[in-house]
């Protein structure tokens, strides 16, 4: 797309409530997890899993949300502008506070109620062969990306927790489409069993 932010439509007239709720749901799962694990599991890599740490994955997730929310007003989102706040990696309390702030921002930012056009900075945009450092997107698309990104890292967190010997819900880190598929398959199996 070649239009500038001033030329492109401000709103594409779609509501984002379900996508916001999906992201908020995932962040609440993170809060629940933080209350269930101890500092050792949060801060340390299990044997053979370095550099995977729960704290590192969660910091990475939260900083993507911050970059998204910080760019909404200007309509320029730069996921490379992460703060890399190591206190979030070390402190479950700091991580919980950050999760709560992000949930509040997702629920209260008026610009998220529509599907406004945004520009998103591409990775490696400093490299010479990248002609256009910002690509066109929308708030809805970026909320979807954030949801998928979070679920991907939750799956890595689940593997890391299992390596620590900590049991997690089998649905933690599963995409909503996978959960729907499994539920549908279960319903079909139950219906087939009842039809015997």
Biotite code that builds the C-alpha atoms (Angstrom):
import biotite.structure as struc

atoms = struc.array([
    struc.Atom([0.000, 0.000, 0.000], chain_id="A", res_id=1, res_name="UNK", atom_name="CA", element="C"),
    struc.Atom([1.490, 3.342, -0.956], chain_id="A", res_id=2, res_name="UNK", atom_name="CA", element="C"),
    struc.Atom([-0.749, 5.848, 0.812], chain_id="A", res_id=3, res_name="UNK", atom_name="CA", element="C"),
    struc.Atom([0.597, 7.824, 3.745], chain_id="A", res_id=4, res_name="UNK", atom_name="CA", element="C"),
    struc.Atom([-1.079, 7.655, 7.185], chain_id="A", res_id=5, res_name="UNK", atom_name="CA", element="C"),
    struc.Atom([-2.758, 10.982, 6.378], chain_id="A", res_id=6, res_name="UNK", atom_name="CA", element="C"),
    struc.Atom([-4.235, 9.605, 3.125], chain_id="A", res_id=7, res_name="UNK", atom_name="CA", element="C"),
    struc.Atom([-5.308, 6.146, 4.363], chain_id="A", res_id=8, res_name="UNK", atom_name="CA", element="C"),
    struc.Atom([-8.641, 5.664, 6.082], chain_id="A", res_id=9, res_name="UNK", atom_name="CA", element="C"),
    struc.Atom([-8.613, 6.326, 9.808], chain_id="A", res_id=10, res_name="UNK", atom_name="CA", element="C"),
    struc.Atom([-11.151, 3.598, 10.515], chain_id="A", res_id=11, res_name="UNK", atom_name="CA", element="C"),
    struc.Atom([-12.150, 0.459, 8.672], chain_id="A", res_id=12, res_name="UNK", atom_name="CA", element="C"),
    struc.Atom([-15.365, 0.305, 10.730], chain_id="A", res_id=13, res_name="UNK", atom_name="CA", element="C"),
    struc.Atom([-14.961, -3.061, 12.455], chain_id="A", res_id=14, res_name="UNK", atom_name="CA", element="C"),
    struc.Atom([-15.275, -3.696, 16.171], chain_id="A", res_id=15, res_name="UNK", atom_name="CA", element="C"),
    struc.Atom([-12.381, -5.334, 17.974], chain_id="A", res_id=16, res_name="UNK", atom_name="CA", element="C"),
    struc.Atom([-14.047, -6.467, 21.204], chain_id="A", res_id=17, res_name="UNK", atom_name="CA", element="C"),
    struc.Atom([-13.499, -10.222, 20.576], chain_id="A", res_id=18, res_name="UNK", atom_name="CA", element="C"),
    struc.Atom([-9.818, -9.714, 19.729], chain_id="A", res_id=19, res_name="UNK", atom_name="CA", element="C"),
    struc.Atom([-9.276, -7.515, 22.776], chain_id="A", res_id=20, res_name="UNK", atom_name="CA", element="C"),
    struc.Atom([-11.003, -10.109, 24.943], chain_id="A", res_id=21, res_name="UNK", atom_name="CA", element="C"),
    struc.Atom([-8.882, -12.896, 23.466], chain_id="A", res_id=22, res_name="UNK", atom_name="CA", element="C"),
    struc.Atom([-5.711, -11.005, 24.363], chain_id="A", res_id=23, res_name="UNK", atom_name="CA", element="C"),
    struc.Atom([-7.014, -10.084, 27.824], chain_id="A", res_id=24, res_name="UNK", atom_name="CA", element="C"),
    struc.Atom([-7.926, -13.730, 28.428], chain_id="A", res_id=25, res_name="UNK", atom_name="CA", element="C"),
    struc.Atom([-4.355, -14.788, 27.608], chain_id="A", res_id=26, res_name="UNK", atom_name="CA", element="C"),
    struc.Atom([-2.905, -12.117, 29.884], chain_id="A", res_id=27, res_name="UNK", atom_name="CA", element="C"),
    struc.Atom([-5.169, -13.285, 32.720], chain_id="A", res_id=28, res_name="UNK", atom_name="CA", element="C"),
    struc.Atom([-3.805, -16.796, 32.153], chain_id="A", res_id=29, res_name="UNK", atom_name="CA", element="C"),
    struc.Atom([-0.344, -15.308, 32.671], chain_id="A", res_id=30, res_name="UNK", atom_name="CA", element="C"),
    struc.Atom([-1.477, -13.751, 35.967], chain_id="A", res_id=31, res_name="UNK", atom_name="CA", element="C"),
    struc.Atom([-2.865, -17.101, 37.137], chain_id="A", res_id=32, res_name="UNK", atom_name="CA", element="C"),
    struc.Atom([0.389, -18.810, 36.215], chain_id="A", res_id=33, res_name="UNK", atom_name="CA", element="C"),
    struc.Atom([2.492, -16.226, 38.057], chain_id="A", res_id=34, res_name="UNK", atom_name="CA", element="C"),
    struc.Atom([0.503, -16.888, 41.225], chain_id="A", res_id=35, res_name="UNK", atom_name="CA", element="C"),
    struc.Atom([1.076, -20.641, 40.961], chain_id="A", res_id=36, res_name="UNK", atom_name="CA", element="C"),
    struc.Atom([4.837, -20.811, 40.411], chain_id="A", res_id=37, res_name="UNK", atom_name="CA", element="C"),
    struc.Atom([7.754, -19.826, 42.633], chain_id="A", res_id=38, res_name="UNK", atom_name="CA", element="C"),
    struc.Atom([10.637, -17.450, 41.945], chain_id="A", res_id=39, res_name="UNK", atom_name="CA", element="C"),
    struc.Atom([13.064, -20.274, 41.080], chain_id="A", res_id=40, res_name="UNK", atom_name="CA", element="C"),
    struc.Atom([10.805, -21.620, 38.315], chain_id="A", res_id=41, res_name="UNK", atom_name="CA", element="C"),
    struc.Atom([10.185, -18.084, 37.061], chain_id="A", res_id=42, res_name="UNK", atom_name="CA", element="C"),
    struc.Atom([13.813, -16.948, 36.974], chain_id="A", res_id=43, res_name="UNK", atom_name="CA", element="C"),
    struc.Atom([15.848, -20.041, 36.102], chain_id="A", res_id=44, res_name="UNK", atom_name="CA", element="C"),
    struc.Atom([16.235, -22.255, 33.056], chain_id="A", res_id=45, res_name="UNK", atom_name="CA", element="C"),
    struc.Atom([15.626, -25.945, 33.679], chain_id="A", res_id=46, res_name="UNK", atom_name="CA", element="C"),
    struc.Atom([18.615, -28.245, 32.961], chain_id="A", res_id=47, res_name="UNK", atom_name="CA", element="C"),
    struc.Atom([19.257, -28.412, 29.221], chain_id="A", res_id=48, res_name="UNK", atom_name="CA", element="C"),
    struc.Atom([16.774, -25.614, 28.435], chain_id="A", res_id=49, res_name="UNK", atom_name="CA", element="C"),
    struc.Atom([19.020, -22.537, 28.561], chain_id="A", res_id=50, res_name="UNK", atom_name="CA", element="C"),
    struc.Atom([18.312, -19.792, 27.667], chain_id="A", res_id=51, res_name="UNK", atom_name="CA", element="C"),
    struc.Atom([14.561, -20.541, 28.057], chain_id="A", res_id=52, res_name="UNK", atom_name="CA", element="C"),
    struc.Atom([13.205, -18.957, 31.233], chain_id="A", res_id=53, res_name="UNK", atom_name="CA", element="C"),
    struc.Atom([9.600, -18.175, 32.080], chain_id="A", res_id=54, res_name="UNK", atom_name="CA", element="C"),
    struc.Atom([10.612, -14.619, 32.989], chain_id="A", res_id=55, res_name="UNK", atom_name="CA", element="C"),
    struc.Atom([12.359, -14.071, 29.667], chain_id="A", res_id=56, res_name="UNK", atom_name="CA", element="C"),
    struc.Atom([9.416, -15.295, 27.622], chain_id="A", res_id=57, res_name="UNK", atom_name="CA", element="C"),
    struc.Atom([6.923, -13.248, 29.627], chain_id="A", res_id=58, res_name="UNK", atom_name="CA", element="C"),
    struc.Atom([9.013, -10.070, 29.388], chain_id="A", res_id=59, res_name="UNK", atom_name="CA", element="C"),
    struc.Atom([9.183, -10.542, 25.614], chain_id="A", res_id=60, res_name="UNK", atom_name="CA", element="C"),
    struc.Atom([5.389, -10.986, 25.373], chain_id="A", res_id=61, res_name="UNK", atom_name="CA", element="C"),
    struc.Atom([4.648, -7.930, 27.525], chain_id="A", res_id=62, res_name="UNK", atom_name="CA", element="C"),
    struc.Atom([7.044, -5.673, 25.643], chain_id="A", res_id=63, res_name="UNK", atom_name="CA", element="C"),
    struc.Atom([5.308, -6.496, 22.356], chain_id="A", res_id=64, res_name="UNK", atom_name="CA", element="C"),
    struc.Atom([2.018, -5.360, 23.912], chain_id="A", res_id=65, res_name="UNK", atom_name="CA", element="C"),
    struc.Atom([3.695, -2.172, 25.171], chain_id="A", res_id=66, res_name="UNK", atom_name="CA", element="C"),
    struc.Atom([5.088, -1.360, 21.722], chain_id="A", res_id=67, res_name="UNK", atom_name="CA", element="C"),
    struc.Atom([1.649, -1.912, 20.201], chain_id="A", res_id=68, res_name="UNK", atom_name="CA", element="C"),
    struc.Atom([-0.138, 0.270, 22.756], chain_id="A", res_id=69, res_name="UNK", atom_name="CA", element="C"),
    struc.Atom([2.547, 2.980, 22.652], chain_id="A", res_id=70, res_name="UNK", atom_name="CA", element="C"),
    struc.Atom([2.192, 3.254, 18.869], chain_id="A", res_id=71, res_name="UNK", atom_name="CA", element="C"),
    struc.Atom([-1.601, 3.424, 18.675], chain_id="A", res_id=72, res_name="UNK", atom_name="CA", element="C"),
    struc.Atom([-1.946, 7.210, 19.030], chain_id="A", res_id=73, res_name="UNK", atom_name="CA", element="C"),
    struc.Atom([0.649, 8.048, 16.367], chain_id="A", res_id=74, res_name="UNK", atom_name="CA", element="C"),
    struc.Atom([-0.419, 5.015, 14.269], chain_id="A", res_id=75, res_name="UNK", atom_name="CA", element="C"),
    struc.Atom([3.240, 3.967, 14.009], chain_id="A", res_id=76, res_name="UNK", atom_name="CA", element="C"),
    struc.Atom([3.992, 0.680, 15.806], chain_id="A", res_id=77, res_name="UNK", atom_name="CA", element="C"),
    struc.Atom([7.618, -0.358, 16.246], chain_id="A", res_id=78, res_name="UNK", atom_name="CA", element="C"),
    struc.Atom([8.069, -3.796, 17.830], chain_id="A", res_id=79, res_name="UNK", atom_name="CA", element="C"),
    struc.Atom([11.847, -3.334, 17.765], chain_id="A", res_id=80, res_name="UNK", atom_name="CA", element="C"),
    struc.Atom([11.524, -0.419, 20.234], chain_id="A", res_id=81, res_name="UNK", atom_name="CA", element="C"),
    struc.Atom([11.218, -2.807, 23.178], chain_id="A", res_id=82, res_name="UNK", atom_name="CA", element="C"),
    struc.Atom([12.556, -1.610, 26.524], chain_id="A", res_id=83, res_name="UNK", atom_name="CA", element="C"),
    struc.Atom([14.011, -5.021, 27.449], chain_id="A", res_id=84, res_name="UNK", atom_name="CA", element="C"),
    struc.Atom([13.264, -4.371, 31.132], chain_id="A", res_id=85, res_name="UNK", atom_name="CA", element="C"),
    struc.Atom([15.191, -7.079, 32.973], chain_id="A", res_id=86, res_name="UNK", atom_name="CA", element="C"),
    struc.Atom([13.302, -6.414, 36.219], chain_id="A", res_id=87, res_name="UNK", atom_name="CA", element="C"),
    struc.Atom([10.284, -8.119, 34.616], chain_id="A", res_id=88, res_name="UNK", atom_name="CA", element="C"),
    struc.Atom([12.431, -11.216, 33.988], chain_id="A", res_id=89, res_name="UNK", atom_name="CA", element="C"),
    struc.Atom([13.597, -11.321, 37.606], chain_id="A", res_id=90, res_name="UNK", atom_name="CA", element="C"),
    struc.Atom([10.498, -10.342, 39.579], chain_id="A", res_id=91, res_name="UNK", atom_name="CA", element="C"),
    struc.Atom([7.121, -12.057, 39.424], chain_id="A", res_id=92, res_name="UNK", atom_name="CA", element="C"),
    struc.Atom([5.684, -9.030, 41.249], chain_id="A", res_id=93, res_name="UNK", atom_name="CA", element="C"),
    struc.Atom([6.970, -6.641, 38.571], chain_id="A", res_id=94, res_name="UNK", atom_name="CA", element="C"),
    struc.Atom([5.631, -8.935, 35.862], chain_id="A", res_id=95, res_name="UNK", atom_name="CA", element="C"),
    struc.Atom([2.197, -9.142, 37.498], chain_id="A", res_id=96, res_name="UNK", atom_name="CA", element="C"),
    struc.Atom([2.028, -5.362, 37.831], chain_id="A", res_id=97, res_name="UNK", atom_name="CA", element="C"),
    struc.Atom([2.966, -4.952, 34.145], chain_id="A", res_id=98, res_name="UNK", atom_name="CA", element="C"),
    struc.Atom([0.353, -7.508, 33.044], chain_id="A", res_id=99, res_name="UNK", atom_name="CA", element="C"),
    struc.Atom([-2.337, -5.639, 34.994], chain_id="A", res_id=100, res_name="UNK", atom_name="CA", element="C"),
    struc.Atom([-1.338, -2.305, 33.423], chain_id="A", res_id=101, res_name="UNK", atom_name="CA", element="C"),
    struc.Atom([-1.472, -3.791, 29.928], chain_id="A", res_id=102, res_name="UNK", atom_name="CA", element="C"),
    struc.Atom([-4.893, -5.354, 30.569], chain_id="A", res_id=103, res_name="UNK", atom_name="CA", element="C"),
    struc.Atom([-6.215, -1.963, 31.722], chain_id="A", res_id=104, res_name="UNK", atom_name="CA", element="C"),
    struc.Atom([-4.746, -0.243, 28.665], chain_id="A", res_id=105, res_name="UNK", atom_name="CA", element="C"),
    struc.Atom([-6.250, -2.801, 26.286], chain_id="A", res_id=106, res_name="UNK", atom_name="CA", element="C"),
    struc.Atom([-9.658, -2.370, 27.893], chain_id="A", res_id=107, res_name="UNK", atom_name="CA", element="C"),
    struc.Atom([-9.612, 1.418, 28.127], chain_id="A", res_id=108, res_name="UNK", atom_name="CA", element="C"),
    struc.Atom([-7.812, 2.675, 24.999], chain_id="A", res_id=109, res_name="UNK", atom_name="CA", element="C"),
    struc.Atom([-10.540, 4.259, 22.888], chain_id="A", res_id=110, res_name="UNK", atom_name="CA", element="C"),
    struc.Atom([-8.597, 3.827, 19.623], chain_id="A", res_id=111, res_name="UNK", atom_name="CA", element="C"),
    struc.Atom([-8.918, 0.046, 19.955], chain_id="A", res_id=112, res_name="UNK", atom_name="CA", element="C"),
    struc.Atom([-12.694, 0.153, 19.505], chain_id="A", res_id=113, res_name="UNK", atom_name="CA", element="C"),
    struc.Atom([-12.321, 0.513, 15.735], chain_id="A", res_id=114, res_name="UNK", atom_name="CA", element="C"),
    struc.Atom([-10.015, -1.095, 13.201], chain_id="A", res_id=115, res_name="UNK", atom_name="CA", element="C"),
    struc.Atom([-7.866, 1.906, 12.359], chain_id="A", res_id=116, res_name="UNK", atom_name="CA", element="C"),
    struc.Atom([-5.123, 1.812, 9.780], chain_id="A", res_id=117, res_name="UNK", atom_name="CA", element="C"),
    struc.Atom([-1.601, 1.677, 11.284], chain_id="A", res_id=118, res_name="UNK", atom_name="CA", element="C"),
    struc.Atom([1.977, 1.483, 10.082], chain_id="A", res_id=119, res_name="UNK", atom_name="CA", element="C"),
    struc.Atom([4.168, -1.283, 11.525], chain_id="A", res_id=120, res_name="UNK", atom_name="CA", element="C"),
    struc.Atom([7.949, -1.146, 11.440], chain_id="A", res_id=121, res_name="UNK", atom_name="CA", element="C"),
    struc.Atom([9.424, -4.221, 9.789], chain_id="A", res_id=122, res_name="UNK", atom_name="CA", element="C"),
    struc.Atom([12.149, -6.276, 11.415], chain_id="A", res_id=123, res_name="UNK", atom_name="CA", element="C"),
    struc.Atom([15.663, -5.579, 10.138], chain_id="A", res_id=124, res_name="UNK", atom_name="CA", element="C"),
    struc.Atom([14.470, -2.294, 8.664], chain_id="A", res_id=125, res_name="UNK", atom_name="CA", element="C"),
    struc.Atom([17.984, -0.891, 9.116], chain_id="A", res_id=126, res_name="UNK", atom_name="CA", element="C"),
    struc.Atom([19.266, -3.342, 6.493], chain_id="A", res_id=127, res_name="UNK", atom_name="CA", element="C"),
    struc.Atom([19.951, -1.721, 3.111], chain_id="A", res_id=128, res_name="UNK", atom_name="CA", element="C"),
    struc.Atom([17.733, -4.064, 1.069], chain_id="A", res_id=129, res_name="UNK", atom_name="CA", element="C"),
    struc.Atom([14.604, -3.136, 3.050], chain_id="A", res_id=130, res_name="UNK", atom_name="CA", element="C"),
    struc.Atom([13.077, -0.419, 0.875], chain_id="A", res_id=131, res_name="UNK", atom_name="CA", element="C"),
    struc.Atom([10.108, 0.464, 3.104], chain_id="A", res_id=132, res_name="UNK", atom_name="CA", element="C"),
    struc.Atom([10.721, 0.282, 6.871], chain_id="A", res_id=133, res_name="UNK", atom_name="CA", element="C"),
    struc.Atom([7.006, 0.559, 7.697], chain_id="A", res_id=134, res_name="UNK", atom_name="CA", element="C"),
    struc.Atom([4.293, -1.703, 6.283], chain_id="A", res_id=135, res_name="UNK", atom_name="CA", element="C"),
    struc.Atom([0.563, -1.058, 6.322], chain_id="A", res_id=136, res_name="UNK", atom_name="CA", element="C"),
    struc.Atom([-1.610, -2.985, 8.756], chain_id="A", res_id=137, res_name="UNK", atom_name="CA", element="C"),
    struc.Atom([-4.606, -2.425, 11.005], chain_id="A", res_id=138, res_name="UNK", atom_name="CA", element="C"),
    struc.Atom([-5.341, -2.532, 14.705], chain_id="A", res_id=139, res_name="UNK", atom_name="CA", element="C"),
    struc.Atom([-7.361, -5.723, 14.226], chain_id="A", res_id=140, res_name="UNK", atom_name="CA", element="C"),
    struc.Atom([-4.544, -7.438, 12.364], chain_id="A", res_id=141, res_name="UNK", atom_name="CA", element="C"),
    struc.Atom([-2.024, -6.446, 15.034], chain_id="A", res_id=142, res_name="UNK", atom_name="CA", element="C"),
    struc.Atom([-4.315, -7.663, 17.840], chain_id="A", res_id=143, res_name="UNK", atom_name="CA", element="C"),
    struc.Atom([-4.478, -10.992, 16.016], chain_id="A", res_id=144, res_name="UNK", atom_name="CA", element="C"),
    struc.Atom([-0.683, -11.037, 15.671], chain_id="A", res_id=145, res_name="UNK", atom_name="CA", element="C"),
    struc.Atom([-0.279, -10.274, 19.384], chain_id="A", res_id=146, res_name="UNK", atom_name="CA", element="C"),
    struc.Atom([-2.654, -13.103, 20.301], chain_id="A", res_id=147, res_name="UNK", atom_name="CA", element="C"),
    struc.Atom([-0.773, -15.603, 18.116], chain_id="A", res_id=148, res_name="UNK", atom_name="CA", element="C"),
    struc.Atom([2.595, -14.360, 19.385], chain_id="A", res_id=149, res_name="UNK", atom_name="CA", element="C"),
    struc.Atom([1.459, -14.742, 23.006], chain_id="A", res_id=150, res_name="UNK", atom_name="CA", element="C"),
    struc.Atom([0.111, -18.250, 22.452], chain_id="A", res_id=151, res_name="UNK", atom_name="CA", element="C"),
    struc.Atom([3.360, -19.268, 20.734], chain_id="A", res_id=152, res_name="UNK", atom_name="CA", element="C"),
    struc.Atom([5.399, -18.120, 23.730], chain_id="A", res_id=153, res_name="UNK", atom_name="CA", element="C"),
    struc.Atom([2.909, -19.700, 26.152], chain_id="A", res_id=154, res_name="UNK", atom_name="CA", element="C"),
    struc.Atom([3.605, -23.029, 24.426], chain_id="A", res_id=155, res_name="UNK", atom_name="CA", element="C"),
    struc.Atom([7.332, -22.485, 25.057], chain_id="A", res_id=156, res_name="UNK", atom_name="CA", element="C"),
    struc.Atom([6.563, -21.520, 28.667], chain_id="A", res_id=157, res_name="UNK", atom_name="CA", element="C"),
    struc.Atom([4.535, -24.730, 29.074], chain_id="A", res_id=158, res_name="UNK", atom_name="CA", element="C"),
    struc.Atom([7.462, -26.826, 27.816], chain_id="A", res_id=159, res_name="UNK", atom_name="CA", element="C"),
    struc.Atom([9.828, -24.992, 30.146], chain_id="A", res_id=160, res_name="UNK", atom_name="CA", element="C"),
    struc.Atom([7.503, -25.563, 33.117], chain_id="A", res_id=161, res_name="UNK", atom_name="CA", element="C"),
    struc.Atom([7.259, -29.271, 32.321], chain_id="A", res_id=162, res_name="UNK", atom_name="CA", element="C"),
    struc.Atom([11.061, -29.422, 32.296], chain_id="A", res_id=163, res_name="UNK", atom_name="CA", element="C"),
    struc.Atom([10.934, -27.883, 35.799], chain_id="A", res_id=164, res_name="UNK", atom_name="CA", element="C"),
    struc.Atom([8.539, -30.681, 36.781], chain_id="A", res_id=165, res_name="UNK", atom_name="CA", element="C"),
    struc.Atom([5.565, -28.323, 37.037], chain_id="A", res_id=166, res_name="UNK", atom_name="CA", element="C"),
    struc.Atom([2.223, -29.444, 35.635], chain_id="A", res_id=167, res_name="UNK", atom_name="CA", element="C"),
    struc.Atom([0.289, -26.952, 33.549], chain_id="A", res_id=168, res_name="UNK", atom_name="CA", element="C"),
    struc.Atom([-3.170, -27.097, 32.036], chain_id="A", res_id=169, res_name="UNK", atom_name="CA", element="C"),
    struc.Atom([-3.092, -28.962, 28.733], chain_id="A", res_id=170, res_name="UNK", atom_name="CA", element="C"),
    struc.Atom([-4.874, -25.992, 27.131], chain_id="A", res_id=171, res_name="UNK", atom_name="CA", element="C"),
    struc.Atom([-2.177, -23.473, 28.156], chain_id="A", res_id=172, res_name="UNK", atom_name="CA", element="C"),
    struc.Atom([-0.391, -22.341, 24.995], chain_id="A", res_id=173, res_name="UNK", atom_name="CA", element="C"),
    struc.Atom([-2.985, -23.797, 22.612], chain_id="A", res_id=174, res_name="UNK", atom_name="CA", element="C"),
    struc.Atom([-4.466, -21.706, 19.836], chain_id="A", res_id=175, res_name="UNK", atom_name="CA", element="C"),
    struc.Atom([-8.232, -21.046, 20.050], chain_id="A", res_id=176, res_name="UNK", atom_name="CA", element="C"),
    struc.Atom([-8.705, -22.858, 16.713], chain_id="A", res_id=177, res_name="UNK", atom_name="CA", element="C"),
    struc.Atom([-6.961, -25.949, 18.119], chain_id="A", res_id=178, res_name="UNK", atom_name="CA", element="C"),
    struc.Atom([-9.141, -25.871, 21.228], chain_id="A", res_id=179, res_name="UNK", atom_name="CA", element="C"),
    struc.Atom([-12.272, -25.603, 19.068], chain_id="A", res_id=180, res_name="UNK", atom_name="CA", element="C"),
    struc.Atom([-11.098, -28.503, 16.903], chain_id="A", res_id=181, res_name="UNK", atom_name="CA", element="C"),
    struc.Atom([-10.413, -30.712, 19.937], chain_id="A", res_id=182, res_name="UNK", atom_name="CA", element="C"),
    struc.Atom([-13.796, -29.850, 21.449], chain_id="A", res_id=183, res_name="UNK", atom_name="CA", element="C"),
    struc.Atom([-15.566, -30.632, 18.167], chain_id="A", res_id=184, res_name="UNK", atom_name="CA", element="C"),
    struc.Atom([-13.700, -33.938, 17.839], chain_id="A", res_id=185, res_name="UNK", atom_name="CA", element="C"),
    struc.Atom([-14.675, -34.826, 21.406], chain_id="A", res_id=186, res_name="UNK", atom_name="CA", element="C"),
    struc.Atom([-18.344, -34.055, 20.667], chain_id="A", res_id=187, res_name="UNK", atom_name="CA", element="C"),
    struc.Atom([-18.249, -36.241, 17.546], chain_id="A", res_id=188, res_name="UNK", atom_name="CA", element="C"),
    struc.Atom([-16.642, -39.099, 19.471], chain_id="A", res_id=189, res_name="UNK", atom_name="CA", element="C"),
    struc.Atom([-19.257, -38.853, 22.215], chain_id="A", res_id=190, res_name="UNK", atom_name="CA", element="C"),
    struc.Atom([-22.092, -38.749, 19.654], chain_id="A", res_id=191, res_name="UNK", atom_name="CA", element="C"),
    struc.Atom([-20.672, -41.805, 17.876], chain_id="A", res_id=192, res_name="UNK", atom_name="CA", element="C"),
    struc.Atom([-20.369, -43.675, 21.182], chain_id="A", res_id=193, res_name="UNK", atom_name="CA", element="C"),
    struc.Atom([-23.972, -42.792, 22.146], chain_id="A", res_id=194, res_name="UNK", atom_name="CA", element="C"),
    struc.Atom([-25.217, -43.940, 18.736], chain_id="A", res_id=195, res_name="UNK", atom_name="CA", element="C"),
    struc.Atom([-23.927, -47.484, 19.287], chain_id="A", res_id=196, res_name="UNK", atom_name="CA", element="C"),
])
